[in-house]
Each structure stands twice: as structure tokens, then as C-alpha cells.
């Protein structure tokens, strides 16, 4: 009985705060194309949890449910989030909470459930003083079969779901007259990636800045056309990155990252190629984290049978693995003696972004944001220029024998 009274008291206090939240933060006077979410709070337990987010304008929103893992996704118009991430620290029913932009026109809140949950309340309420609105989300624990029924009953389908990768697609000719290279800046939008230990800079910003430098340098090379999978702070699923690269005619994909490790003393660049078996424990953990990007972004993963996966991996080996390894070796050779490399710098694991069966691909970890020395270099424009020049040289080394063999 005492426990119920305490919980009821918490909810009563929280309800008052929800109604007065707008008074606790100043709402901007100037109108904007984006909604402004300027404050947020969360409270509850493992049976019921409430989230309240304050907006300067009334937010239109849509709710959907995704399984494996169980998630509640709230889609919003373009929104600027003006509160700290720890304001919505995972609490009660939720083991992880992410929010951020998807593209220029939309944003998303992704609630990963520790136990199956549904929203019994999801409404945008005008504040009592007439200034601003609050989005109120009340979640309650439900049986697993009820959550599965919610997933099955909804009519939602992704408006821009990427087409599946065709395992039978003919490989492009690596000696074609115009050599197209896709540069993939890892993470973006709602998926910030890793965070700098000292500067708190997001990985998504570091990869995009470096991608633009590399793009400009490659674009100046004769016979080469460089394309970016993303040129703004937007979210792309791992499959979308591959599809964008292929749609732009890419014959090579370089995916850029700057991760973190628990061991802060480990530093240096690493080049990864795809494999169904990781070269080591660190590579396996990194691939698992990078592949988790779709889950963070609220993407419903396509169901694939083991047979299809085997076919994709087998085709990747036969059609592109040799080219991917050749590029990785060229990058390591170009970097040696010029920039810091991790021990055994060419490694391999099951990265989904490297899955295209017809496009040689590498994932380049530029360094580790968990290491203060690497972090300082990753933020240094001069270092970026140097590494980009070395990558251009590596592409030349990789390209030269292919051109020669082609004629």
C-alpha cells in the first residue's frame, strides 16, 4: 500500500510539472521554420513511465511500434532540440532514448523498451498560459503478445524504404573511364555516433567534415568523380547508404568513422573489410556497434533468411573481396610512417554498410575519440588535409593496376 501511495505521489508531482514545464524554460519569441523542443522530463517505474516534451508550437506527430528490439517511434516535423540529452535519460520502461533530426523536414524520438510497452496517452496539449504546447507520452507495461499485436496491426510502411540489394547484379568495371567513388560519412541526424572524451564533439560531425575534404581532393583528380552519401546532418540507414552509392554509379565505397573504446590508450587508424567472421574481438564489437545504427534510428530491419545471407556473403567474396582487400592494403601502405596506425591495421568483420556484392568497400576508422591524442588530431583541419591527401594517393595505387589490366 505504501509503495502505491509513493508512486501515486510521484505521478501527481510529475503531472504538475508537466503542466508548468513551459514556465520553467523561456520560450523563444521569434518564429522559426522548425519546431523548438526547449525542455523535457521523464519519470516513472518499470510498470508505467511518462515523458513530457515542451514545444514552442503544436507538434504534429505519428507513433508506430517496431519489434526486435521492441521500440516505440515518434515521428515529428523538423525540430530543433534545445535540451540536453541527459534530460531524457533512460528511466522506467525504457532502456534507451534517442532523439534528433532525420532530414531537413523531419525528426524522430526512439524509445527502446526494456520490457514491452505501449502508449496509453500520446497527445499535444496547449499550456495553461497559452504559450507553447507539451507532448505528453504515457507508456505502460503490456504482455509481449500485446506488443506483437500492435506491431502487426499498424499500417505504417517506410515511405522511402530502400530497394533490396540485388545479389545477381553485375559487378561494375573497375577500369571504366570515369571512376566513381562514394564517400560515406558515418552516422548522422538522430544517430550521433561516438562522442569526444574531451571536446564532446559528435562523431557524425567529424566524419562529415572529413568527407567533404576528401570529396574535394578526389574531385580534382583526372578521371575520378567523387560523390557523398550525405552532405548534411541527416540520418541514413545502412542499406540506404549502399543504395545511394550504387544509384550514383559508385565503383568504390569508403565509409568513414571515428569510434570510441573502453581502453583510452589505444589509438590510430584502422581499415576494415567485410567478412562473415571477425578478425578479432575488437573488430566484432565495433561491427556490432556500427550495425546498431539502424536500431538507434528507429529503422525496421528487413527479415532475411540464413540462405539469403549466405548468398550475399558468398557473392561479396567472389565478386569484390579481392578488390576490397587490395584497397585496404593500399590505404595501410599509404598511411604507414605518415600517421598513427593501430596494431594490425587491416582487420575485418561483418559490417552491413560493406555488404554490396558489386562494389568494393572499406570502412576506415580515422582514429578513436576515446583517446585524447587521436581526438585532438581528428579536430585538426591540417591533419584532415594530410590524411585526405594520403587517401587520394591510396586510391591512385589501387586504381593503377586495374586501369593497366583493363587495357
Protein Blocks (a to p, Z undefined) as FASTA:
>chain_A
ZZmmmmmmmmmmmmmmmmmmmmmpccdfbdcfbdcdfbdcdeddfkbccdddddfbdcdd
dddddehiadddddddddddfbdfklmgcehjbfbdcdddfblmbccdddddfbdcddfb
dcddddfklpacddddddddddfklmmmmmmmpmcdcfklccdddfkbccddfkbfbdcd
ddddeeehjlnbjadfklopafklmmmmmmmmmmmmmmmpghiacddfbfcdcdddfklm
mmmmmmnopabdcdddddddfblmbgcdddddddfbdfbfklmmmmmmmmmmmmmnopac
ddddfklmmmmmmmmmmmmmmmmmmmmmmmmmmmgokaccdehkbccdddfklmpfkbcc
ddddfbdfkbmklmmmmmmmklmmmmmmmmmmmmmmmmmmmmmmnZZ
